[in-house]
Amino acid sequence: MATFKKLERSTAAAQVLDALRERILSGAISGGEPLRQERLAEELGVSRVPVREALNQLEAEGLVRLVSHKGAVVTRLSVDELREAYEIRAQLETWLLRLSLPELAEPDFARADALLAELDGAAPEQWSDLNWAFHVTLYRPAQRPQAVALARKMYLNAYRHLPVPARVMGHRDQMQAEHRALLRLCRDRAVDDACRALAAHIADAATSLIAVLAAARQNENLRKQGSEA
């Protein structure tokens, strides 16, 4: 499990929640991993009270499951839940783009271009953060911070279930071509075409990643069956 820095006691309640949520969404704490209150409290330098409150909130967010007499366990998305997450993303992010596109200015386009250049040479472990930074550059002028935060949470929650190399999938060139086509449509103020391109881009990513997750889960089940035989 990831280690934590000691926290200020005066802000412990909020920081415990933020720290645990960030590590779960980043994949530093993986699905199925137990979260022991005593250990977390010791590592974070707080009492068990803010840890318990944070776990209750994380359960409400669907990131952990509280099991009677066993404690908290980090949840995992099923294949169907991952599919639904991408469907929600497509609806939410195309809405954000539609609002944002008329407000996009040259500094936004320059920032997006720079991020695409970084993505061209990015290591697999850098891909997720840079990819999201590119997308959010196109959404931020919509001035819908809650929607952007929700979209980011959906993005991270889906990606945390996949190993780092699977996040690039050997399709870097295709994804970058789609990114650049989307950016050209945004520069041209082609709102409908840009939204269709974004929806297709998200759908293509969903298809690839769902296939990887489904195969991984199938292999995991076969290993379990073999160990029980």
C-alpha positions as CSV (number, residue, x, y, z in Angstrom):
1,M,0.0,0.0,0.0
2,A,1.2,3.6,-0.7
3,T,2.7,5.5,2.3
4,F,1.4,8.8,3.5
5,K,2.9,12.0,4.9
6,K,1.9,13.0,8.4
7,L,-1.0,15.5,8.4
8,E,-1.8,18.7,10.3
9,R,-4.3,17.7,13.0
10,S,-6.3,20.9,12.5
11,T,-7.2,19.9,8.9
12,A,-7.1,16.2,9.4
13,A,-10.7,15.4,8.6
14,A,-10.7,16.9,5.2
15,Q,-7.1,15.9,4.3
16,V,-7.7,12.2,5.2
17,L,-10.6,12.1,2.8
18,D,-8.6,13.9,0.1
19,A,-5.5,11.7,0.6
20,L,-7.4,8.4,0.4
21,R,-9.6,9.5,-2.5
22,E,-6.6,10.6,-4.5
23,R,-4.6,7.4,-3.9
24,I,-7.6,5.2,-4.8
25,L,-8.4,7.2,-8.0
26,S,-4.7,7.2,-9.1
27,G,-4.5,3.5,-8.7
28,A,-1.9,3.7,-5.9
29,I,-4.3,1.7,-3.8
30,S,-5.8,-1.0,-6.0
31,G,-9.2,-2.5,-6.1
32,G,-9.8,-5.3,-3.6
33,E,-7.2,-3.9,-1.2
34,P,-8.3,-3.7,2.4
35,L,-8.0,-0.4,4.3
36,R,-7.2,-0.9,7.9
37,Q,-8.2,2.1,10.1
38,E,-5.4,1.6,12.6
39,R,-2.7,1.5,10.0
40,L,-4.1,4.5,8.1
41,A,-4.4,6.5,11.3
42,E,-0.8,5.7,12.2
43,E,0.6,6.5,8.8
44,L,-1.4,9.8,8.5
45,G,-0.7,10.8,12.1
46,V,-4.3,11.2,13.1
47,S,-6.8,9.4,15.3
48,R,-9.2,6.8,14.0
49,V,-12.1,9.2,14.0
50,P,-11.3,11.2,10.8
51,V,-10.2,8.0,9.1
52,R,-13.6,6.4,9.9
53,E,-15.4,9.5,8.7
54,A,-13.4,9.5,5.5
55,L,-14.2,5.8,4.8
56,N,-17.9,6.4,5.3
57,Q,-17.7,9.2,2.7
58,L,-15.7,7.1,0.3
59,E,-18.4,4.4,0.6
60,A,-21.0,7.0,-0.3
61,E,-18.9,7.8,-3.4
62,G,-18.6,4.1,-4.3
63,L,-14.9,4.0,-3.9
64,V,-14.8,1.6,-0.9
65,R,-17.2,-1.0,0.5
66,L,-17.6,-1.4,4.3
67,V,-18.0,-5.0,5.3
68,S,-19.3,-5.8,8.8
69,H,-16.6,-7.1,11.1
70,K,-14.0,-6.9,8.3
71,G,-13.5,-3.2,7.6
72,A,-13.2,-1.3,4.4
73,V,-12.2,-2.7,1.0
74,V,-11.5,-0.7,-2.1
75,T,-14.1,-1.4,-4.8
76,R,-13.6,-2.5,-8.4
77,L,-15.6,-1.6,-11.4
78,S,-17.2,-4.5,-13.3
79,V,-17.0,-4.5,-17.0
80,D,-20.6,-3.3,-17.2
81,E,-19.9,-0.5,-14.8
82,L,-16.8,0.6,-16.8
83,R,-19.0,0.7,-19.9
84,E,-21.5,2.9,-18.2
85,A,-18.8,5.2,-16.9
86,Y,-17.7,5.8,-20.5
87,E,-21.2,6.4,-21.6
88,I,-21.6,9.0,-18.9
89,R,-18.3,10.6,-19.8
90,A,-19.3,10.9,-23.5
91,Q,-22.5,12.7,-22.5
92,L,-20.9,15.0,-20.0
93,E,-17.8,15.9,-21.9
94,T,-19.5,16.6,-25.2
95,W,-21.9,18.9,-23.2
96,L,-18.9,20.7,-21.7
97,L,-17.2,21.0,-25.1
98,R,-20.4,22.4,-26.7
99,L,-20.5,25.1,-24.0
100,S,-16.8,25.8,-24.0
101,L,-16.0,25.8,-27.7
102,P,-17.3,29.3,-28.6
103,E,-15.1,30.7,-25.7
104,L,-11.9,29.0,-26.6
105,A,-9.1,31.5,-27.4
106,E,-5.7,31.3,-28.9
107,P,-3.9,30.7,-25.5
108,D,-6.2,27.6,-25.0
109,F,-5.3,26.3,-28.5
110,A,-1.6,26.9,-27.8
111,R,-1.8,25.1,-24.5
112,A,-3.6,22.1,-26.2
113,D,-0.9,22.0,-28.9
114,A,1.9,21.9,-26.3
115,L,0.2,19.1,-24.5
116,L,-0.2,17.1,-27.7
117,A,3.6,17.5,-28.3
118,E,4.2,16.2,-24.8
119,L,1.9,13.3,-25.4
120,D,3.9,12.3,-28.5
121,G,6.9,11.4,-26.4
122,A,5.2,10.6,-23.0
123,A,6.1,7.5,-21.1
124,P,3.1,5.2,-20.4
125,E,2.9,6.3,-16.8
126,Q,2.6,10.0,-17.9
127,W,-0.1,9.4,-20.4
128,S,-3.2,9.5,-18.2
129,D,-2.4,12.9,-16.6
130,L,-1.3,14.5,-19.9
131,N,-4.3,13.1,-21.8
132,W,-6.7,14.6,-19.2
133,A,-4.8,17.9,-19.2
134,F,-5.4,18.1,-23.0
135,H,-9.1,17.4,-22.6
136,V,-9.7,19.7,-19.7
137,T,-8.0,22.5,-21.6
138,L,-10.9,22.3,-24.1
139,Y,-13.5,22.2,-21.4
140,R,-12.4,24.8,-18.9
141,P,-13.8,27.9,-20.7
142,A,-17.2,26.4,-20.2
143,Q,-16.9,27.6,-16.6
144,R,-18.6,24.6,-15.2
145,P,-16.1,23.5,-12.5
146,Q,-18.4,21.0,-10.8
147,A,-19.0,19.3,-14.1
148,V,-15.3,19.3,-15.0
149,A,-14.5,17.8,-11.5
150,L,-17.1,15.1,-12.0
151,A,-15.7,14.3,-15.5
152,R,-12.2,14.0,-14.0
153,K,-13.5,11.7,-11.3
154,M,-15.2,9.5,-13.8
155,Y,-12.0,9.5,-15.9
156,L,-9.7,8.5,-13.0
157,N,-12.1,6.0,-11.6
158,A,-12.2,4.1,-14.9
159,Y,-8.4,4.3,-15.5
160,R,-7.5,3.1,-12.0
161,H,-8.7,-0.4,-12.9
162,L,-6.1,-0.9,-15.7
163,P,-2.4,-1.4,-15.5
164,V,-0.3,1.6,-16.8
165,P,0.8,0.0,-20.2
166,A,-2.9,-0.8,-21.0
167,R,-3.7,2.9,-20.8
168,V,-1.8,3.5,-24.0
169,M,-2.6,0.1,-25.5
170,G,-0.2,0.6,-28.5
171,H,-2.7,2.9,-30.0
172,R,-0.8,6.1,-29.3
173,D,-0.7,7.2,-32.9
174,Q,-4.4,6.7,-33.4
175,M,-5.3,8.5,-30.3
176,Q,-3.1,11.4,-31.1
177,A,-4.5,11.6,-34.6
178,E,-8.0,11.8,-33.0
179,H,-6.8,14.5,-30.6
180,R,-5.4,16.6,-33.4
181,A,-8.5,16.2,-35.5
182,L,-10.6,17.3,-32.6
183,L,-8.4,20.3,-32.0
184,R,-8.7,21.3,-35.7
185,L,-12.5,21.2,-35.5
186,C,-12.4,23.3,-32.3
187,R,-10.2,25.9,-34.1
188,D,-12.7,25.9,-36.9
189,R,-15.6,26.5,-34.4
190,A,-17.3,23.4,-35.9
191,V,-19.3,22.7,-32.8
192,D,-21.4,19.8,-34.0
193,D,-18.5,18.0,-35.8
194,A,-16.2,18.5,-32.8
195,C,-18.8,17.0,-30.4
196,R,-19.3,14.0,-32.7
197,A,-15.5,13.6,-32.9
198,L,-15.2,13.7,-29.1
199,A,-18.0,11.2,-28.6
200,A,-16.4,8.8,-31.1
201,H,-13.0,9.3,-29.4
202,I,-14.3,8.4,-26.0
203,A,-16.3,5.4,-27.5
204,D,-13.2,4.1,-29.2
205,A,-11.2,4.3,-25.9
206,A,-14.0,2.5,-24.1
207,T,-14.0,-0.3,-26.6
208,S,-10.3,-0.9,-26.3
209,L,-10.1,-0.6,-22.5
210,I,-13.2,-2.7,-21.8
211,A,-11.6,-5.5,-23.9
212,V,-8.4,-5.3,-21.8
213,L,-10.3,-5.3,-18.5
214,A,-12.6,-8.1,-19.6
215,A,-9.5,-10.2,-20.6
216,A,-7.8,-9.4,-17.3
217,R,-10.8,-10.4,-15.2
218,Q,-11.2,-13.6,-17.2
219,N,-7.5,-14.5,-16.6
220,E,-7.9,-13.7,-13.0
221,N,-10.9,-16.0,-12.6
222,L,-9.0,-18.8,-14.4
223,R,-6.1,-18.4,-12.0
224,K,-8.4,-18.6,-9.0
225,Q,-10.1,-21.7,-10.4
226,G,-6.7,-23.3,-11.0
227,S,-5.6,-22.5,-7.5
228,E,-8.8,-24.0,-6.0
229,A,-8.6,-27.2,-8.1
